[in-house]
Structures are given as structure tokens and as C-alpha cells.
Amino acid sequence: MALAIAAPPGRVDHHPAPAHALLGAILEASAAEFGWLAWLDRPDALVLWGVASSPIDSMDITEFPDPPTQPLVIDAAIAPGPWEHWCQVRGIQSCVIVPVRTGERTVGTMGLASSRVSALGASDVRQLALVASLAVHTRTYETRLAGQRRLFAEVSLTLENALALDRAVRHPPTYRQIARAVGDSIDATYCLIAIQDSKGALTLRAAAGQRAPRWMGVPVWPLRDLRACTRALRERHAVVLNFHRHDPASAGERRALFSPITRVGVIVPFFAGPRTQGVLIIGEERRSRRQPVSPERIAILELVASRIAHILRISRRLESERLAERRRQRQLAIERQQLAHEVHDGVGQTLSALLEQIRGAIAEGNAGPDALKVLEQATSDALNGARTLAFGFRHLERGVGPLEEARAFADTFLRGAQCRLSWTEERVEGRVANRTLREIGNVIKEAVTNIVRHAGADCARIRVEYPDGGIRVTIQDNGIGFRLQEARPTSDGRGLGLVGCAQRLARVGGMFDIRSAPNRGTLVILEAPRA
């Protein structure tokens, strides 16, 4: 076994604290000059020295023989075996070695050594054997802790990068994009997304992962043939399928949803509304690299499925609003066409008839020329104005203003995060430059995104005012707040949004200010000239 040497006291040790404490405790209670804990499946070992100086050279501790089958005591012996030879060439006169076991399996060695004859004996063996059993439990704890860290990193990657809410609001993803994002972030062979339709069937919408299966048949299956999926949707909890043993209850899923060599499958339900529910299907084909299906991992997969449902709800709401806006635009265009037609045919025809009468009177000399010319000019101007108005109605293209778009964004995004929005806007006759409105609208969106992602607020207030030739917007939330010095840009990109907001308003001669404190909420103030 290769060894990473830990030298005498004072040098830095990078091994986990529990193992270090165990070995240090047994070393202090013995007459040994150094002790070690080495694992068969790790390339390094923990070596601690109990005295500041020793005739044994720490540089000679380079590797260990294979673990003995039973505890071993060496006392100034000639080298009949590998451990005796190992001690002899290093000047070790007294040594105790015990195997570290998990059940019947040997996983490492633990030992104490001294340069003095008869320094160590049977009592040291008993204490070392007890500490070796504790070391196994310590290693189990360390392994579980490392697994939890991996799970935390996995879910953080999935939720913050793959399934980020602000990104979904800006660009609602398709089922394929969601599946690809999940497949890239979780450690599994493949994942599928299937949706239950109104006829009680499950329809495959997307597949992704390291080795996504390709179905040659029709990807639609009746739910009555999929018992595990039906159970997951009914109980609203994940169902785990182990395919290494035959289970008639999961035969339908094995045939329809999983590849023939899948070893473990997980079916996680999600609910995006009363009319949309489906399942996230995780399949693992690998024997050696598959993640244990622990309660913590199931909880993480259920969290990922709930985020998928949340994104689908947001996407549907945005799509519904886009459809409603298109309907409003079409209805508005129809009404304008009707109004233009009425202006042209009603007002225009009346004025045209009046104009002809005036011209006839002028031609017949029935009225004074000067008076009739005045009437002719007024009527002609009215007719031209009516025609111009009709032309303008036909060709006016109405678009959603930047503030209306920002308000719709804020309402949708905050409602999805269970945060109440209060929007107040003063009415004013003056006009605000389109460029100014665009920049202010973008800053409002950025502020709302920060409220959802960081504030943890349940109420947000946005007020738009028009004081003295300018426009002023205040955005206030009742969230957790923060220290302003912590909002400075960092190398990983955090804090750049606030810098971008200030730059946007500076481009139109405006000002950006933010006020906040821990547990006091946040106030954002935007000001800019109208022109």
C-alpha cells in the first residue's frame, strides 16, 4: 500500500478529523513512537508520530505489507515473514498490527511501532483492535458524508443551472430541453419524461442522459398496464423498481419504459396542474457506478420533479398570456378596421356631400364667393382629417409597452414564487422616451428576478411616478435583505446584475440606488428624465 507520510507533530495533516483523533488517542495511551491506519482501497495512509524525535526515520515508512489474518505482535524478531522483515529494515524493535475488518472482509491495517524492545504487548493489541472497529464506523460516516455532499452538489447543479426559474421565465423550455438538462446533471444512465393524457394513457415526451434509450414502437401506453406509474401518481411519491429480481407487478414498466439491461429504475411523479401530470423516469444500467437509492436521493429526485412541474406551470401561464395577448391584438385590429370604415364611410361621405353642395352653390352664384370659399376650405380640411384618421386607424401598430411587459413579467414570476405583487402607477399626460422605458422595464425585471431568487419575500410593491419631467420607480420587498457590501461583483459572476442595472440607467441619464439590511427587506429606486 502506498503511503502519504504524516511527519512528527507540527506538520499539517489533511486526513479527516475522526480518524486522526482515534489514532492520536491510542498513540498517547501507548509507548509507541508512531502509529498508522491504512486502507486497502485508498492510495494513502494516516501516519502519526507520538514523540518529537525517534531513531526510526519517517522517510523509511514508504509502504505496508498485506494485512495479517490475525493480530500480530513483533518483538525484536528475525525476519521470518513480511511484517517482521518490514520492521527489521526500518529499525523497529517492537510492533503490534491488527487487521481492520468489515464483517468477514479485511479492508486495511492499523498498527503501533517503537524502536525499543518489549515496548508494546498484548494490552496494546486489545486497545488497537477496539480502535480498529471504531475506525470502520468512522469510515462509514465519512463515506455517507461524502455521498451527501455529492447529492447536494447534484441537486444544486440541477436546480440552479439546469432548471433555473429565471431562465425558464425568459425562455420557456420544451420537454426535450428539460429532459436534457436533468440528464446532464444527475448521475444516472438515462431519464425520461412522460405525461398522462386525458384518455388515461402515458405518453413519452422526451428522453435524455448518458445513454438515452430509443424506442422503436409507439411511445404511448395505457396506465392500467403500468402498475408502478399508477401507484406513483396515486400516492404522489416515488416508486423504486429493482430489476435484478423478478417482480410481476413491475413487468409492464420493464417492458414499456426501461431498457432490457436496466438494473434499477425510479418513477417520480409530478403535478403541473389539474390537467397536466406526469412522471420523471430514471434508469440505471451500470452495476459499479450506480448511486444508492437512499431516502435522501429519492427526496432530491422528488425535488427535481417538483421543479419540473413548477417550470411547466410557468410555461403554460406564459403561453396562455401570449395567446390572450394575440387574441386582444386581433380583436383590436378588427375594431380599428370597423372604426376606420365608419369614419371613412359615415363622416367622410357626409362631408363629401356637403362639399359638393357648396361647390354647386358657388358655381350657380347663389352665395357670396368669399363666404362659400371659406366653407369649402373648412369642409375640405374636415374631409382630409377624417381620411387621415381612418388611414391612421388602419395602419396603427400597437405593441405592448415596456412597462406593461415588465408588469406582466413581475405578476407571473412573483405569483409562481408565492409572492404577492402590488403595482401602482400614476397617470400623466406627458410622454416618456421609448429608450428610457425599455431600460427601466429591463431593470424592473432584474429586480423582480432577484426578489424571487434571493429575498424569500411574500410581498413586493412596485410604484411608478412621474415627478417634474422625470420618471421614478420604487421596488420594495419584505424579504431577508442583505448587507450592501456583500453585493459587490465577485469572480463567479454574482453581483453583476446590480452593476448592469446601474449601467442601463446611466445610458439614459438616470440613477440607480439600492437600500437594504439583514431582515429589513430591500428597496430599489430608479430615476430617469422622460426625454
C-alpha positions, -999 to +999 in steps of 0.1 A: +000+000+000+014+034-009+018+058+019+014+096+023+037+103+052+025+123+081+057+135+099+063+144+135+039+167+154+036+202+139+031+192+103-002+196+086-024+165+083-051+165+056-069+133+068-104+136+083-105+146+119-123+115+133-096+091+120-069+114+132-085+116+167-088+078+170-052+072+161-039+100+182-058+087+213-044+052+211-009+066+204-010+087+235-021+058+257+008+036+245+046+036+245+047+036+207+067+062+187+043+062+158+011+046+146-008+042+113-041+035+098-040+022+062-069+012+039-065-013+011-087+007-014-070+041-007-036+052-021-026+070+011-024+062+048-026+081+080+006+081+100+011+099+133+042+103+155+039+104+192+073+118+200+092+147+186+123+126+178+128+090+171+157+068+157+132+055+132+134+076+100+099+087+089+111+087+053+116+049+055+079+044+061+070+041+024+046+012+022+030-016+042+028-054+037-006-070+032-028-072+063-022-102+086-051-126+091-049-123+129-034-096+153+004-098+152+030-089+179+066-084+168+093-081+194+130-079+181+123-109+158+145-120+129+126-117+096+106-149+091+077-131+075+069-099+055+059-078+086+090-090+106+112-081+076+094-047+073+102-039+109+138-052+108+149-030+078+134+001+095+149-004+129+115-012+146+121-034+176+086-037+189+054-036+168+017-046+170-005-049+139-042-057+137-063-062+106-093-038+101-123-058+091-159-051+079-177-084+087-155-112+073-137-089+048-104-073+056-102-036+045-070-024+060-044-025+088-038-005+120-006-006+140+018+009+165+056+007+164+086+015+187+124+015+184+126-001+219+124-039+226+093-051+245+077-016+244+044-030+231+025-061+240-009-078+244-026-049+260-018-027+231-033-053+208-066-053+227-068-015+226-058-014+190-084-039+180-111-018+197-100+013+179-099-005+146-136-014+149-143+023+156-123+033+126-146+012+104-176+031+118-158+064+113-151+055+077-187+046+071-197+080+085-171+097+062-185+078+032-220+088+040-210+124+044-192+124+011-223+109-005-245+137+010-221+163-004-223+147-039-261+147-036-261+184-026-238+193-055-260+173-078-293+190-068-276+224-067-264+219-103-298+207-114-319+234-098-297+264-102-282+257-137-304+232-154-338+241-141-333+278-131-366+296-128-355+329-142-342+312-173-374+293-177-394+326-175-373+343-202-372+312-225-398+286-216-381+252-223-395+223-242-399+188-228-367+178-246-347+206-232-359+198-197-350+161-201-316+170-214-309+194-185-319+168-160-299+140-178-268+162-178-269+170-141-279+137-123-256+107-122-278+081-140-277+063-173-309+079-187-340+098-178-374+101-195-404+125-191-438+111-198-472+129-195-506+114-187-532+124-213-570+128-210-576+092-222-557+077-193-525+069-213-489+077-206-471+094-235-434+097-237-424+133-245-386+133-242-356+111-234-320+121-224-290+111-204-256+094-209-272+066-230-308+075-236-329+046-250-345+047-284-380+033-286-389+017-320-426+014-312-453+039-304-444+057-271-479+056-257-490+030-230-523+027-211-518+034-175-538+003-165-508-017-177-483+003-157-489-005-121-459+013-106-467+045-125-503+044-114-492+039-079-467+068-080-494+091-094-520+080-069-498+082-038-478+112-051-445+095-041-416+080-059-415+042-066-383+023-068-380-008-091-352-033-087-349-054-118-323-078-105-352-099-092-384-109-109-415-089-099-447-094-118-460-060-105-433-041-125-434-062-156-454-036-175-429-008-167-399-030-176-414-038-210-426-003-218-403+023-201-370+008-193-342-007-214-336-045-211-303-041-192-316-016-166-308-027-131-326+000-110-355+023-120-371+052-102-405+066-111-411+101-097-445+118-102-450+155-108-481+176-110-481+208-131-518+215-127-552+197-127-548+188-164-511+181-165-495+153-145-467+130-154-436+111-143-399+116-143-383+082-150-347+075-140-330+043-153-295+030-142-278+003-162-244+003-146-235-021-118-205-005-103-212+033-107-249+034-098-259+057-070-275+040-040-313+046-040-313+061-005-341+081+011-320+112+006-316+106-031-353+099-036-361+132-018-337+150-042-353+134-073-388+144-059-375+180-055-362+179-091-396+166-103-414+194-084-392+220-101-401+204-135-438+208-126-432+244-115-415+253-148-443+236-167-469+257-148-449+289-156-445+279-192-483+272-195-492+305-179-468+325-201-482+307-232-517+314-221-509+351-217-493+352-251-524+336-267-546+360-248-525+389-260-527+377-296-564+375-293-566+410-279-544+422-308-567+405-333-598+419-317-583+454-315-573+452-352-609+442-361-623+471-340-600+495-356-609+484-391-646+488-382-640+522-368-619+533-398-647+520-421-673+540-401-652+572-401-645+569-438-680+558-449-700+578-424-682+611-417-663+611-450-694+606-471-714+633-453-686+658-457-682+648-493-719+655-500-716+689-481-686+698-502-704+691-534-733+712-524-711+742-516-693+739-549-726+737-567-738+769-549-706+786-559-710+776-595-746+788-596-738+821-579-764+815-551-739+826-524-712+851-519-679+837-533-659+847-503-682+831-478-686+800-498-648+797-503-644+797-465-670+770-462-653+750-490-619+752-473-633+742-439-652+712-453-622+701-474-600+702-443-626+682-423-627+656-451-589+653-453-588+650-415-614+622-415-595+604-442-562+608-424-578+595-392-592+564-410-558+558-426-541+560-392-565+536-376-559+511-403-521+513-401-516+519-363-495+490-349-500+487-312-473+469-292-471+461-255-452+489-238-420+481-218-438+489-185-468+467-194-444+439-203-424+444-171-457+443-151-468+411-167-434+396-161-435+406-124-470+393-119-463+359-135-429+354-118-439+365-083-471+346-084-452+314-092-430+321-062-460+326-039-452+363-036-479+389-037-475+419-061-488+454-055-483+476-086-493+513-085-488+537-114-497+574-117-514+587-148-497+615-166-502+633-199-465+637-207-447+612-229-416+592-218-390+583-244-392+546-256-355+541-249-359+552-212-390+529-208-371+500-222-342+504-198-365+509-168-385+478-178-354+457-180-342+469-146-376+461-131-373+425-145-339+421-130-351+434-096-381+410-096-358+381-105-335+389-075-366+390-052-376+355-064-341+340-063-327+356-031-351+376-010-375+349+002-403+376+003-440+371+003-449+406-007-435+431-033-446+466-040-438+485-073-448+521-077-443+542-109-444+581-105-438+610-129-423+639-108-413+671-126-404+659-161-390+626-149-400+591-141-394+574-108-399+537-099-396+522-064-394+484-059-397+472-023-399+437-008-402+423+028-376+396+023-344+387+042-324+417+029-286+417+028-255+438+036-247+462+007-210+455+009-218+418+001-234+428-032-202+437-049-193+417-080-173+385-075-152+363-098-180+338-102-204+363-117-225+372-086-234+408-082-230+417-119-268+422-122-267+452-100-238+467-120-258+461-152-288+479-137-268+509-129-252+509-163-286+507-180-300+537-163-267+557-168-272+553-205-304+573-204-291+598-178-308+581-149-299+569-114-300+535-097-300+532-059-305+502-036-310+502+001-311+470+023-301+455+056-304+419+070-340+411+080-352+446+068-361+439+032-348+457+001-357+490-016-347+497-052-351+532-066-349+541-103-350+576-116-346+590-151-356+620-172-386+614-195-370+628-227 
